[in-house]
């Protein structure tokens, strides 16, 4: 029986194919934080797993997990999403903090709230409640104070006018 996922967890990757016959499994991380697979790290995928060992191999991580001792146990994990607890890093900006944040340009004009971060090959896009899409490269900083998060952006001239013109034409 699997437990229901604790709500505070963040998606950090996906299990890939088994590696060998002793229960090692590959992990493709969706984060750049390698400490997610460091020995002792805890990962959730229907239940908690603790990382015994890990090493990078061909762009993926090969890990040995507590309780996964043979190939068939590793095969049972293939394509399952991996979740983990948030990392306490005051210098980092996390997607879950940006969603719901107010977005303001460098002149101080409120542009709306971020409702989603859309994966895009060139740049991730902040989707605002008014429909505007702001490439992440234009994020100047994220101010976090008193539990309020404000994303300050410095977009090229005319970006927000594109969305205003679309609304007027409807």
For each residue, the residues with C-beta under 8 A, 3 or more apart:
1:
2: 46 47
3: 46 47
4:
5: 9 44 83
6: 9 44
7:
8: 85 86
9: 5 6 44 83 84 85
10: 83 84 85 86 94 96
11: 30 81 82 83
12: 29 30 31 33 36 43 82 83 84
13: 27 28 29 30 31 36 81 82
14: 27 28 30 79 80 81 82
15: 25 26 27 45 77 78 79 80 82
16: 25 26 27 28 60 78 79
17: 25 26 78
18: 21 23 24 25 26 71 74 75 78
19: 24 25 26 57 62 74
20: 24 71
21: 18 70 71
22: 64 69 70 71
23: 18 64 65 68 69 70 71 73 74
24: 18 19 20 62 63 64 74
25: 15 16 17 18 19 62 63 65 68 74 77 78
26: 15 16 17 18 19 57 60 61 62 63
27: 13 14 15 16 37 60 61 62 63 82
28: 13 14 16 60 61
29: 12 13 32 33 34 36 37 61
30: 11 12 13 14
31: 12 13 36
32: 29
33: 12 29 36 87
34: 29 37 38 56 61
35: 38 41 87
36: 12 13 29 31 33 41 43 84
37: 27 29 34 41 43 51 54 61 63
38: 34 35 41 51 54
39: 51 52 53 54
40: 50 51
41: 35 36 37 38 50 51 84
42: 48 49 50 51 84 85
43: 12 36 37 48 49 50 51 65 82 83 84
44: 5 6 9 47 48 49 82 83 84
45: 15 49 77 80 81 82 83
46: 2 3 80
47: 2 3 44
48: 42 43 44
49: 42 43 44 45 65 66 67 68
50: 40 41 42 43 65 66
51: 37 38 39 40 41 42 43 54 63 64 65 66
52: 39 63 64 65 66
53: 39 63 64
54: 37 38 39 51 61 62 63 64
55: 61 62
56: 34 59 60 61 62
57: 19 26 60 61 62
58:
59: 56
60: 16 26 27 28 56 57
61: 26 27 28 29 34 37 54 55 56 57
62: 19 24 25 26 27 54 55 56 57
63: 24 25 26 27 37 51 52 53 54
64: 22 23 24 51 52 53 54 68
65: 23 25 43 49 50 51 52 68
66: 49 50 51 52
67: 49 73
68: 23 25 49 64 65 73 74 77
69: 22 23 73
70: 21 22 23 73 74
71: 18 20 21 22 23 74 75
72: 75 76
73: 23 67 68 69 70 76 77
74: 18 19 23 24 25 68 70 71 77 78
75: 18 71 72 78
76: 72 73
77: 15 25 45 68 73 74 80
78: 15 16 17 18 25 74 75
79: 14 15 16
80: 14 15 45 46 77
81: 11 13 14 45
82: 11 12 13 14 15 27 43 44 45
83: 5 9 10 11 12 43 44 45
84: 9 10 12 36 41 42 43 44
85: 8 9 10 42
86: 8 10 94 96
87: 33 35 92
88:
89: 92
90: 144
91:
92: 87 89
93: 97 98 142
94: 10 86 97 98
95: 98 99 117
96: 10 86 99
97: 93 94 101 142 144 149
98: 93 94 95 101 114 117 126 142 149 151
99: 95 96 114 115 116 117
100: 113 114 115 149
101: 97 98 113 114 142 149 150 151
102: 110 112 113 148 149 150 151
103: 110 111 112 113 114 126 128 134 150 151 153
104: 108 109 110 111 150 151 152 153
105: 108 109 111 152 153 154 155 160
106: 140 152 153 154
107:
108: 104 105
109: 104 105
110: 102 103 104
111: 103 104 105 128 130 132 134 153 160
112: 102 103 128 129 130 132
113: 100 101 102 103 128 129
114: 98 99 100 101 103 117 126 127 128 129 151
115: 99 100 127 128 129
116: 99 126 127
117: 95 98 99 114 124 125 126 127 136
118: 124 125 126 127 133
119: 124
120: 123 124 125 135
121:
122: 135
123: 120 135 136 137
124: 117 118 119 120 135 136
125: 117 118 120 133 134 135 136
126: 98 103 114 116 117 118 133 134 135 136 139 151 153
127: 114 115 116 117 118 131 132 133
128: 103 111 112 113 114 115 131 132 133 134
129: 112 113 114 115
130: 111 112 163 167
131: 127 128 163 166 167
132: 111 112 127 128 159 160 162 163
133: 118 125 126 127 128
134: 103 111 125 126 128 138 139 153 155 159
135: 120 122 123 124 125 126 138 155
136: 117 123 124 125 126 139
137: 123
138: 134 135 153 154 155 156 159
139: 126 134 136 142 151 152 153
140: 106 152 153 154
141: 152
142: 93 97 98 101 139 149 150 151 152
143: 149 150 152
144: 90 97 148 149
145: 148
146:
147:
148: 102 144 145
149: 97 98 100 101 102 142 143 144
150: 101 102 103 104 142 143
151: 98 101 102 103 104 114 126 139 142
152: 104 105 106 139 140 141 142 143
153: 103 104 105 106 111 126 134 138 139 140
154: 105 106 138 140
155: 105 134 135 138 159 160
156: 138 159
157:
158: 161 162
159: 132 134 138 155 156 162 163
160: 105 111 132 155 163 164
161: 158 164 165
162: 132 158 159 165 166
163: 130 131 132 159 160 166 167
164: 160 161 167 168
165: 161 162 168 169
166: 131 162 163 169 170
167: 130 131 163 164 170
168: 164 165
169: 165 166
170: 166 167
